[in-house]
Amino acid sequence: MLTIKKKDKVVVLAGKDKGKQGEVLKVDPDKRMIIVAKINFVKRHTKGSQTDPGGIREKEAALPMAKVRLVCPKCTQAMRPKFDFLSDGKKVRICRKCGEMIA
């Protein structure tokens, strides 16, 4: 089970955007990469078409999961979640610092 999922809030640990927080837009579990909103912008040169004029565009590039840490919604601290099972057998993520369940 992945520790980071879509719509989670994460903080960047290393790189040019170190310390910035953002929401996860996309997760690629095979490559262990994620795309975070408004983090790790790169410039792409796009060719124009009949509907799109083209030009230089900025977009978010993928980050390795190892470079980000999940932020607890309750205590707002970066942490590695631990996993536990509920009484019905469902696996959930739990904050190691405050003990709150992460949805």
Buried (B, 14 or more C-beta within 10 A) or exposed (E): EEBBBEEBBBBBBEEEBEEBBBEBBEBEEEEEBBBBEEBBEEEEEEEEEEEEEEEEEEEBEBBEBEBBBBBBBEEEBBBEBEEEEEEEEEEBBBBEBEEEEBE
